[in-house]
């Protein structure tokens, strides 16, 4: 499948159907059609023509935007113009943004992106590439729908996706056009054509999985992309908890969503408080149960069982950017709770001698722009070594049981490399050691071993100031636990060579809380 051609063909079939819908900030107010299919593809072609005049062929174009109508427009324009899209998460630090934007020949922004770019500039970002503000035109007669692109056999890189929270120079995963098409085609084999008629966007569109499920699945099937009210922060933003978005879900009446683990748990808690007769309509604004996919991290099987017993089925999946996102997925009629499903049709799986999950597929990436500690290797036979430990049962259902590496996956599906973050925090005066944690939690936490002569209040202020200046929002720890150095604490939490004993952190925190409460 060529995703772009499918979207253009859909625009020919249903030119006046809603493509992008903007929800109102007032839940009682009506939603607005921001772009029809005709308006979307015509305005995208116009922007693509402008980019073709201003940027070199196959050049990289930075995308600094929030979850906006402009994002959808710019994403399609970059496909039409055959430019390489480099999404820049707004939560990134100035150092990370500098690394992403240094190779871009132009930067596209919306209103939120322009404000973020100003903040990065005030923090020291020097940007040589020109910046273009993307706007949406309100046109009654937008023009003719562009013709599909030529069916060239030549594959090409269309995106460079950077993972959040690895190092100040996060690795760039080069996504192929044909790889993306192979993935979308495989996903359609596990979904109905009417599943994605109303897809609600709740996490940042800078995440590849959300681009796939929020844009390409709806727009290749005549569905609409539902955007929350402008200015509503996505899940994973500081201070945003999953329960805060339940009213938005009810307002949107979605037919599909991809949920973070934290949002699955929030839906389960709300469902527990509702009676069977009102449960589905109260949660989703309609008696029809949406297609609920879950990814980005594990969901406790007990939560999934409770939801299933309440008539709410959630389909867990697993993927990574190196495979253009999804690799395995449960689906209707084949949903084994606790697993992440069976391999998609274009994916082959095996386990290494140590239990590491390895895969081959037609949607594998084209390599990295640079390496970092979370990079995956592809061996001489073409197998991607994921770094995840797994089991595969006799029916092909995969269960992820751990990670070879120590990457933290937060409750909102964001990846954080603890080793790099701990090394960064050790730069703060008064901090001797640090262990950060946050697996399956909404926000990061940390135990900081501080100099016994230091004032904890001063160290705490220095940690906060350092994080604001040098770290992105995901990596900032709002409530660090400061512990004066002692041989007892060091022996319990660190090896003799200074490596963290991560398996001891939970018990240490429980014991510390018990002492405070005693």
C-alpha positions as CSV (number, residue, x, y, z in Angstrom):
1,X,0.0,0.0,0.0
2,X,1.1,3.5,-0.8
3,X,-0.4,5.6,2.0
4,X,-0.3,8.9,0.2
5,X,-2.1,7.5,-2.9
6,X,-4.7,5.9,-0.7
7,X,-5.4,9.3,1.0
8,X,-5.7,11.0,-2.4
9,X,-8.0,8.3,-3.7
10,X,-10.2,8.7,-0.7
11,X,-10.4,12.4,-1.3
12,X,-11.7,11.7,-4.8
13,X,-14.3,9.3,-3.4
14,X,-15.5,11.6,-0.5
15,X,-14.3,15.1,-1.2
16,X,-16.7,16.9,1.1
17,X,-16.5,14.4,4.0
18,X,-14.8,15.7,7.2
19,X,-11.1,14.9,7.3
20,X,-10.1,16.9,10.4
21,X,-12.6,17.8,13.2
22,X,-11.8,20.3,16.0
23,X,-13.5,19.7,19.3
24,X,-14.6,22.7,21.3
25,X,-13.3,23.6,24.8
26,X,-16.9,23.6,26.0
27,X,-18.1,20.0,26.0
28,X,-21.6,21.2,25.3
29,X,-20.5,23.2,22.2
30,X,-20.7,21.6,18.8
31,X,-17.6,20.3,17.1
32,X,-16.3,22.0,13.9
33,X,-15.1,20.5,10.6
34,X,-11.7,22.1,10.3
35,X,-10.9,20.5,6.9
36,X,-12.8,18.4,4.4
37,X,-10.9,15.8,2.4
38,X,-10.8,18.2,-0.6
39,X,-9.6,21.1,1.5
40,X,-6.9,19.0,3.2
41,X,-5.3,17.6,0.0
42,X,-5.6,20.8,-2.0
43,X,-4.0,22.9,0.7
44,X,-1.4,20.3,1.4
45,X,-0.4,20.3,-2.3
46,X,-0.2,24.1,-2.2
47,X,2.2,23.9,0.8
48,X,4.1,21.1,-0.9
49,X,4.7,23.3,-4.0
50,X,6.0,26.1,-1.8
51,X,8.3,23.7,0.0
52,X,9.6,22.4,-3.3
53,X,10.6,25.9,-4.3
54,X,12.3,26.6,-0.9
55,X,14.0,23.4,0.1
56,X,16.2,20.9,-1.8
57,X,14.8,17.6,-3.0
58,X,14.7,15.0,-0.2
59,X,15.7,17.7,2.3
60,X,14.9,17.5,6.0
61,X,12.1,19.8,7.2
62,X,11.5,20.2,11.0
63,X,8.0,20.1,12.3
64,X,7.6,22.0,15.6
65,X,3.9,21.9,16.3
66,X,1.3,20.9,18.8
67,X,-1.6,18.6,18.1
68,X,-3.2,20.9,15.6
69,X,-4.9,21.1,12.3
70,X,-1.7,22.6,10.9
71,X,0.2,19.4,11.9
72,X,-2.1,17.2,9.8
73,X,-1.8,19.6,6.9
74,X,2.0,19.8,7.1
75,X,2.4,16.0,7.4
76,X,0.6,15.4,4.2
77,X,2.3,18.3,2.4
78,X,5.7,16.8,3.3
79,X,4.6,13.5,1.8
80,X,3.4,15.2,-1.4
81,X,6.6,17.3,-1.7
82,X,8.8,14.2,-1.0
83,X,10.6,16.0,1.8
84,X,11.9,14.2,5.0
85,X,9.8,15.1,8.0
86,X,11.6,15.6,11.3
87,X,9.0,15.9,14.1
88,X,10.4,17.7,17.1
89,X,8.5,16.9,20.4
90,X,7.6,20.1,22.2
91,X,8.6,18.6,25.5
92,X,12.3,18.2,24.3
93,X,15.0,20.3,25.9
94,X,16.8,23.0,24.0
95,X,19.8,20.7,23.6
96,X,17.7,18.0,22.1
97,X,15.9,20.4,19.8
98,X,19.2,21.8,18.6
99,X,20.3,18.3,17.7
100,X,17.2,17.6,15.7
101,X,17.0,20.9,13.9
102,X,20.7,21.2,12.9
103,X,20.2,19.3,9.7
104,X,16.9,20.8,8.7
105,X,16.7,23.2,5.7
106,X,13.4,24.6,6.9
107,X,11.2,24.5,10.0
108,X,7.4,24.5,10.0
109,X,5.5,25.8,13.0
110,X,2.0,26.4,14.2
111,X,1.0,28.8,17.0
112,X,2.2,26.5,19.8
113,X,5.3,25.6,18.0
114,X,6.2,29.2,17.4
115,X,5.9,29.9,21.2
116,X,8.1,26.8,21.9
117,X,10.7,27.9,19.4
118,X,10.9,31.3,21.1
119,X,11.5,29.6,24.4
120,X,14.3,27.5,22.9
121,X,15.8,30.5,21.4
122,X,15.8,32.4,24.7
123,X,17.6,29.4,26.2
124,X,20.3,29.6,23.6
125,X,19.0,27.8,20.4
126,X,20.6,29.4,17.3
127,X,18.6,28.4,14.2
128,X,20.0,28.9,10.7
129,X,17.1,27.4,8.8
130,X,14.2,29.6,7.9
131,X,10.9,29.2,9.8
132,X,7.5,29.1,8.1
133,X,4.3,29.5,9.9
134,X,1.7,27.1,8.5
135,X,-1.9,28.3,8.4
136,X,-5.2,26.8,7.4
137,X,-7.3,28.6,4.8
138,X,-11.1,28.8,5.0
139,X,-12.0,28.3,1.4
140,X,-15.4,27.5,0.0
141,X,-13.9,26.3,-3.3
142,X,-10.4,25.2,-2.6
143,X,-9.5,23.8,-6.0
144,X,-8.8,20.5,-7.8
145,X,-7.7,17.4,-5.9
146,X,-4.1,16.6,-6.9
147,X,-3.4,13.4,-8.8
148,X,-1.8,10.4,-7.1
149,X,2.0,10.3,-7.0
150,X,3.7,8.1,-9.6
151,X,4.1,4.4,-8.8
152,X,7.8,4.6,-8.6
153,X,9.5,1.4,-7.4
154,X,12.2,3.5,-5.7
155,X,11.8,3.4,-1.9
156,X,12.8,6.5,0.1
157,X,13.1,7.8,3.6
158,X,10.1,10.0,4.5
159,X,10.5,10.6,8.3
160,X,13.2,10.7,10.9
161,X,11.7,9.9,14.3
162,X,13.6,10.7,17.5
163,X,12.7,8.9,20.7
164,X,12.1,11.0,23.8
165,X,14.3,10.9,26.8
166,X,17.4,9.0,25.7
167,X,20.3,11.4,25.6
168,X,20.8,15.0,24.7
169,X,21.5,13.7,21.2
170,X,18.6,11.3,20.7
171,X,18.9,8.7,17.9
172,X,17.0,9.4,14.7
173,X,15.1,6.4,13.3
174,X,14.8,6.7,9.5
175,X,11.3,5.6,8.4
176,X,10.8,4.3,4.8
177,X,7.8,5.2,2.6
178,X,7.2,1.5,1.7
179,X,7.8,0.4,5.2
180,X,5.1,2.7,6.4
181,X,2.8,1.4,3.7
182,X,3.4,-2.2,4.6
183,X,2.6,-1.5,8.2
184,X,-0.7,0.3,7.5
185,X,-1.7,-2.5,5.1
186,X,-1.0,-5.1,7.8
187,X,-3.0,-3.2,10.5
188,X,-6.0,-3.1,8.2
189,X,-6.0,-6.9,8.2
190,X,-6.9,-6.7,11.9
191,X,-9.4,-3.9,11.8
192,X,-12.8,-3.2,10.2
193,X,-13.1,-0.5,7.6
194,X,-15.5,1.5,9.9
195,X,-13.3,1.3,13.0
196,X,-11.4,4.6,12.3
197,X,-14.3,6.8,11.3
198,X,-13.7,9.0,14.4
199,X,-10.2,8.7,15.8
200,X,-9.5,10.8,18.9
201,X,-6.0,12.2,19.3
202,X,-4.8,12.3,23.0
203,X,-1.0,11.8,22.8
204,X,1.5,13.9,20.9
205,X,1.5,13.5,17.2
206,X,5.3,13.6,17.3
207,X,5.0,10.0,18.4
208,X,5.2,7.7,15.3
209,X,2.4,5.3,16.6
210,X,0.0,8.2,16.8
211,X,0.9,9.4,13.3
212,X,0.0,5.9,12.1
213,X,-3.2,5.3,14.0
214,X,-4.5,8.9,14.2
215,X,-3.7,10.0,10.6
216,X,-3.0,7.2,8.2
217,X,-5.7,4.7,9.4
218,X,-8.6,7.2,9.4
219,X,-7.5,9.1,6.2
220,X,-7.1,5.9,4.2
221,X,-10.6,4.8,5.1
222,X,-12.7,8.0,4.9
223,X,-12.6,8.6,8.6
224,X,-12.0,11.8,10.5
225,X,-9.2,12.9,12.8
226,X,-10.6,14.3,16.0
227,X,-8.5,17.0,17.7
228,X,-9.2,18.1,21.2
229,X,-9.7,21.8,21.9
230,X,-6.7,24.0,21.0
231,X,-4.3,24.4,23.9
232,X,-5.4,21.2,25.6
233,X,-2.1,19.5,26.6
234,X,-1.7,15.9,25.4
235,X,-1.1,13.0,27.8
236,X,2.4,12.8,29.0
237,X,2.7,16.6,29.6
238,X,3.6,17.7,33.1
239,X,0.7,17.9,35.4
240,X,-1.7,16.1,33.0
241,X,-3.3,13.0,34.5
242,X,-5.3,10.4,32.5
243,X,-8.5,11.0,34.5
244,X,-8.5,14.6,33.1
245,X,-9.2,13.3,29.6
246,X,-12.2,11.1,30.3
247,X,-14.6,13.9,29.7
248,X,-12.9,14.7,26.4
249,X,-13.4,11.1,25.4
250,X,-17.1,11.2,26.2
251,X,-17.4,14.5,24.3
252,X,-15.6,13.1,21.2
253,X,-17.7,9.9,20.7
254,X,-14.7,8.2,19.2
255,X,-14.8,4.9,17.2
256,X,-11.1,4.3,17.8
257,X,-8.3,5.3,20.2
258,X,-4.8,4.2,21.0
259,X,-4.5,4.3,24.8
260,X,-1.5,4.7,27.1
261,X,-1.4,2.3,30.0
262,X,-2.3,5.1,32.4
263,X,-5.4,5.9,30.4
264,X,-6.4,2.2,30.3
265,X,-6.2,2.2,34.1
266,X,-8.2,5.4,34.4
267,X,-11.0,4.0,32.2
268,X,-11.1,0.9,34.3
269,X,-11.4,2.9,37.5
270,X,-14.3,4.9,36.0
271,X,-16.0,1.8,34.7
272,X,-15.9,0.2,38.1
273,X,-18.1,3.1,39.4
274,X,-20.7,2.7,36.7
275,X,-23.6,0.3,36.3
276,X,-23.8,-2.0,33.2
277,X,-26.6,-0.1,31.5
278,X,-24.8,3.2,31.5
279,X,-21.2,2.2,31.3
280,X,-20.3,2.3,27.6
281,X,-22.3,5.5,26.8
282,X,-21.1,7.3,29.9
283,X,-17.5,6.6,29.0
284,X,-17.5,7.0,25.3
285,X,-20.5,9.2,24.6
286,X,-22.2,6.5,22.4
287,X,-23.5,3.0,22.9
288,X,-20.9,1.7,20.4
289,X,-17.7,0.5,22.0
290,X,-14.7,2.0,20.2
291,X,-11.8,0.0,19.0
292,X,-9.4,0.4,22.0
293,X,-5.8,-0.4,21.3
294,X,-3.1,-0.1,24.0
295,X,0.6,0.2,23.7
296,X,3.7,2.1,24.8
297,X,4.1,-0.2,27.9
298,X,2.5,-3.1,29.8
299,X,-1.0,-3.0,31.3
300,X,-1.6,-5.1,34.3
301,X,-3.6,-8.2,33.2
302,X,-5.9,-7.7,36.2
303,X,-7.0,-4.4,34.8
304,X,-7.7,-5.9,31.4
305,X,-9.7,-8.7,33.0
306,X,-11.8,-6.2,34.9
307,X,-12.5,-4.2,31.7
308,X,-13.4,-7.3,29.7
309,X,-15.8,-8.4,32.4
310,X,-17.3,-4.9,32.2
311,X,-17.9,-5.4,28.4
312,X,-14.9,-3.2,27.4
313,X,-12.3,-5.1,25.4
314,X,-8.8,-3.6,25.1
315,X,-6.3,-4.9,22.5
316,X,-2.7,-4.7,23.6
317,X,0.1,-4.5,21.1
318,X,3.8,-4.1,20.9
319,X,6.1,-2.2,18.6
320,X,9.1,0.0,18.2
321,X,10.0,2.8,15.8
322,X,12.6,0.6,14.2
323,X,9.6,-1.4,12.7
324,X,7.7,1.8,11.8
325,X,5.8,1.1,15.1
326,X,3.5,-1.9,15.6
327,X,4.9,-5.4,15.3
328,X,2.3,-7.5,17.2
329,X,-1.3,-6.8,18.1
330,X,-4.3,-8.6,19.6
331,X,-7.5,-8.2,17.7
332,X,-11.2,-9.3,17.8
333,X,-11.5,-13.0,18.1
334,X,-7.8,-13.4,19.0
335,X,-7.3,-11.4,22.2
336,X,-5.2,-13.2,24.8
337,X,-5.1,-11.0,27.8
338,X,-1.6,-10.4,29.3
339,X,0.0,-10.9,25.9
340,X,0.8,-8.3,23.2
341,X,-0.8,-10.4,20.5
342,X,0.4,-12.2,17.5
343,X,2.8,-10.9,14.8
344,X,1.3,-8.8,12.1
345,X,1.1,-10.5,8.7
346,X,4.3,-8.9,7.4
347,X,6.4,-9.6,10.6
348,X,8.3,-12.8,11.4
349,X,9.4,-13.4,15.0
350,X,11.9,-15.6,16.8
351,X,13.6,-15.7,20.3
352,X,17.3,-15.6,20.8
353,X,19.2,-18.0,23.0
354,X,18.7,-15.5,25.9
355,X,15.0,-15.0,25.3
356,X,15.5,-11.8,23.4
357,X,12.6,-11.0,20.9
358,X,14.0,-10.7,17.4
359,X,12.0,-9.8,14.3
360,X,12.2,-9.4,10.5
361,X,9.6,-7.5,8.5
362,X,9.0,-5.4,5.4
363,X,8.5,-2.3,7.6
364,X,11.9,-2.2,9.1
365,X,13.7,1.2,9.3
366,X,16.5,2.4,7.0
367,X,19.0,2.8,9.9
368,X,19.8,5.5,12.4
369,X,21.1,9.0,12.0
370,X,23.2,8.4,15.0
371,X,23.6,5.9,17.8
372,X,22.7,6.1,21.5
373,X,22.4,3.6,24.4
374,X,18.9,2.4,23.3
375,X,19.9,1.6,19.7
376,X,18.9,-1.8,18.3
377,X,21.1,-4.0,16.1
378,X,20.2,-5.8,12.9
379,X,22.3,-8.9,12.4
380,X,23.7,-10.2,9.1
381,X,20.5,-12.2,8.4
382,X,18.3,-9.1,8.8
383,X,16.9,-9.9,12.3
384,X,16.3,-6.8,14.4
385,X,17.4,-7.4,18.0
386,X,14.8,-5.6,20.0
387,X,16.4,-5.7,23.5
388,X,13.1,-7.0,24.9
389,X,12.8,-10.4,26.6
390,X,9.7,-12.3,25.6
391,X,7.8,-15.6,25.5
392,X,6.0,-16.9,22.4
393,X,3.3,-19.6,23.1
394,X,2.2,-22.4,20.8
395,X,-0.4,-20.1,19.1
396,X,2.1,-17.4,18.4
397,X,1.0,-14.9,21.2
398,X,3.9,-12.9,22.5
399,X,4.3,-11.9,26.1
400,X,7.0,-9.3,27.0
401,X,8.6,-10.3,30.3
402,X,11.4,-7.7,30.6
403,X,14.1,-5.8,28.9
404,X,17.7,-6.6,28.4
405,X,18.4,-2.9,28.7
406,X,17.1,-0.7,31.6
407,X,15.0,1.6,29.5
408,X,12.1,3.0,31.6
409,X,8.7,3.2,29.9
410,X,6.4,5.6,31.8
411,X,2.7,5.1,32.2
412,X,2.2,7.5,29.3
413,X,4.4,5.4,27.0
414,X,7.4,7.7,27.0
415,X,10.9,6.2,26.9
416,X,13.6,7.3,29.4
417,X,17.2,6.1,29.6
418,X,18.0,6.0,33.4
419,X,21.7,5.8,33.0
420,X,22.0,9.0,31.0
421,X,19.5,10.8,33.2
422,X,21.3,9.8,36.4
423,X,24.6,11.0,35.0
424,X,23.0,14.3,34.2
425,X,21.6,14.8,37.7
426,X,25.0,13.9,39.2
427,X,26.2,17.2,37.7
428,X,24.1,19.1,40.3
429,X,26.3,20.5,43.2
430,X,25.6,18.4,46.3
431,X,24.3,15.4,44.4
432,X,26.6,12.4,44.8
433,X,24.5,9.6,43.3
434,X,21.0,9.3,41.8
435,X,18.6,6.5,40.9
436,X,15.7,7.4,38.8
437,X,12.6,5.3,38.3
438,X,9.1,5.6,36.8
439,X,8.3,2.4,34.9
440,X,4.6,2.4,34.3
441,X,4.2,5.5,36.4
442,X,2.7,8.8,35.1
443,X,5.8,10.9,36.2
444,X,9.4,10.2,36.9
445,X,10.7,9.8,40.4
446,X,14.2,9.7,41.8
447,X,16.3,8.9,44.9
448,X,19.2,11.4,45.3
449,X,22.1,10.7,47.6
450,X,23.4,14.1,48.7
451,X,26.5,15.4,50.5
452,X,25.9,15.2,54.3
453,X,27.2,18.7,54.6
454,X,24.8,20.1,52.0
455,X,21.5,21.9,52.8
456,X,18.7,19.7,51.4
457,X,16.7,22.8,50.5
458,X,19.5,24.2,48.5
459,X,20.2,20.9,46.7
460,X,16.5,20.5,45.9
461,X,16.4,24.0,44.4
462,X,19.5,23.3,42.4
463,X,18.0,20.1,41.1
464,X,14.9,21.9,39.9
465,X,16.9,24.7,38.3
466,X,19.2,22.2,36.5
467,X,16.2,20.2,35.2
468,X,14.4,23.3,33.9
469,X,17.5,24.4,32.0
470,X,19.0,21.1,30.7
471,X,16.2,18.4,30.7
472,X,13.0,17.9,28.9
473,X,9.6,17.8,30.7
474,X,9.5,14.1,30.8
475,X,12.9,13.9,32.5
476,X,12.2,16.5,35.2
477,X,11.5,15.1,38.6
478,X,9.1,17.2,40.5
479,X,9.5,15.6,44.0
480,X,13.0,14.1,44.3
481,X,13.7,12.1,47.5
482,X,16.9,13.5,49.0
483,X,18.9,11.1,51.3
484,X,22.1,12.1,53.0
485,X,24.9,9.8,52.1
486,X,25.6,6.9,54.5
487,X,27.4,3.6,54.2
488,X,24.1,1.8,55.0
489,X,22.2,3.6,52.1
490,X,25.1,3.2,49.7
491,X,25.5,-0.5,50.4
492,X,21.8,-1.1,49.9
493,X,21.2,0.9,46.8
494,X,24.6,0.6,44.9
495,X,27.2,-2.0,44.1
496,X,30.8,-1.6,45.1
497,X,31.5,-0.2,41.7
498,X,28.7,2.4,42.0
499,X,26.1,0.7,39.8
500,X,22.5,1.2,41.0
501,X,20.7,-1.8,42.5
502,X,17.5,-1.0,40.7
503,X,15.7,-4.1,42.2
504,X,16.1,-2.6,45.7
505,X,14.5,0.8,45.0
506,X,10.9,-0.2,45.6
507,X,11.6,-1.8,49.0
508,X,13.8,1.1,50.0
509,X,11.0,3.6,49.2
510,X,8.5,1.4,51.2
511,X,10.8,1.3,54.2
512,X,11.4,5.1,54.0
513,X,7.7,5.8,53.9
514,X,7.1,3.5,56.8
515,X,9.7,5.4,58.9
516,X,8.1,8.7,58.1
517,X,4.7,7.5,59.1
518,X,5.8,5.7,62.3
